[in-house]
Amino acid sequence: MLATLDGKVWYPMLYDLDTCFGLYYDGTGVFSPEKTGDTYQGAESLFWERLVKVFPNELRERYFELRKTVFNEAYIMALFEAFESEIPADTWQREREKWPDAPGQAYGLDSIRQHIRDREGFVDGIFSSLGAE
């Protein structure tokens, strides 16, 4: 998805519609970090298709520039850990007591970390191939 603050500069926005880095939206399982095609938001985007066609080198260069900062496991996990640390332990406990049979209860920071680690290599391969023709 793309988002803008001023209607002029657009930014890609990570949003996975109720899933959490690999967890199905209903919590019943984990999907492969190598899913492509219509399995991610915007996969059928004519806009994205045109961007890739017209700016493959720029997209590849920018992606790998961002991999050094905000698109890497350490940075993303630091955000998750900071967020989770703000939630008191008793809140987590009450959540588990209220929803003991909720699918996905065992999916936590370790699961997210592994999915990111696996996905990074896959996406690196996709961006490495841009402009390689």
N, C-alpha and C positions, 0 to 999 in steps of 0.2 A: 504494500500500500504506500501511497505517497501522501505527504502532508506538507502544508505550507503555513507560514505565519503571516506573510504579506501578499500572497497571491502571485509572487514573482519568482521566489527561490523555493524550490521543492526539494524535499528530503525523503529518502526511503524510511519507512517506519516499520519496525519489527512488531508484528502483531499476529498471534497465531490462534485467535478465536477460541478462547477457553482451554487451550492446550498449554502444556508447559514443556517446551523443548523436547519433543518426542512422545509425550504422553497423549493418547487419544483424548478427544474432548470430553468423553464420558468416563475417563479414568480406567477403562477396561483393559488397556494394554499399551504397549509401546511400539511405535512404528520405526522402521529403519531410518537411520540418518541419511541414507542414500536415496530417499524418495525424490522423484522429480516429476515433471509434467504437471498434471492438474492436481497434484497432491500438495501444492503450496499456494498461498494467496498470490494472485497476480500471474500465475503460470500461463494463462491464456491471454495475457495483456498485449494488445496491439502496440501500445505505447512502449512497453519493455522490448518487444520484438524489434521495433524501429530503433530504439536506443542502442541495442546490441549490434544492429546492422550498421548504423552510422558512426558510432563511437566505441568500437570494441577495444581499441588500445587504451583510450582514456578510462573506460570502465575497469579494465584490468589493472591499470596503474593505480587508480584511486582505491580499488578494493585492497590491493596489497599494501598501499600506504596506510589504510585504516586497520589492516591486520596487525600493524605494529602498535596500535594504540587501542581503539575501542572495539575492534572486531577480533578479540582474542580471548581465550579461555580465562586467563588470569583477571582481566578487566571485568568481564561479564560475571564471573563468579564472585568477585569482590562486591559488585552491586547486589547480587542475590544475598550474599552473606550479611552485608550491611542492612539490607531490608529485613531479613529474617531476625537479626539480632534486636531489632526494635519491637518484636512481638514477644511479650512475656511468656515464660514457660507455662504458666497456669492457663493462658489463653489457648495455647496449643493443646493442653490436656483437655480443656472443656470442649474444644473442637472434636477431638478424637472420641470423647464420651458421647457427644451429641450425634455424631455420624460414624459409629464404629464399623459399619459395613460399607462405607463409601469406597468405591473403587479408587485406586490410586493412592491410598493412605501411605503405602510404603515408598512411594515415589518422592524422593527428597533431594537434597543438595548433591549427594553422591551420584544419583541418577542423572540429574541435570548436567553435572560436570562431565560424566561419561558421554552423554549425548552431544554436548558441545565439542568435546575432544574428537569424537568420531565424525561429526558434521563438518568441522573445520577442514579436515583433509579432503573430504568430498567436494566441498565448495571451492577450496583452493584449486582443485583439478578443473572444475568448470571455468573458473576465471582465468586459469593459466592458458586454457585453450582459446580464449577470445583473441581475435586478431592474428591467430597463428596461421591463417590461410595464405 
